[in-house]
């Protein structure tokens, strides 16, 4: 269970009951760019996640559904 300010309580494995989360959806026009910025931050901190997050960025960019600015 996790807590999202917008979506409320969500059941996500390995996330604590009261742990806040922030959700980026593929329909958000800005999501892939936000992930790219996060990737840059990971690289500057020499995080191993910097290499694997590219897979997530690719998934967001490949999604062909309707995209919009988040509300």
Residue, then its C-alpha position, 0 to 999 in steps of 0.5 A: x500500500x502506498x499513498x498518492x496525493x492524487x490517487x489515494x491509497x494504492x496497493x503496490x508491492x514492496x512499498x510501505x503503507x504510509x510511504x508517499x509516492x508520485x506517479x508519472x503516467x504515459x499520457x502526461x506529455x512531460x513524463x518522459x522528459x521528467x524521467x530524462x532529467x531524473x536520469x541525469x540526476x542519477x548519473x551525477x550521483x553515479x547510481x546504477x539505476x541511471x543505466x536501467x531507467x532508459x528502459x522506462x523512458x523508452x516505454x513512455x516514448x513508445x506508448x501511442x495513447x492520447x497524451x496531454x498536459x496533466x491536470 
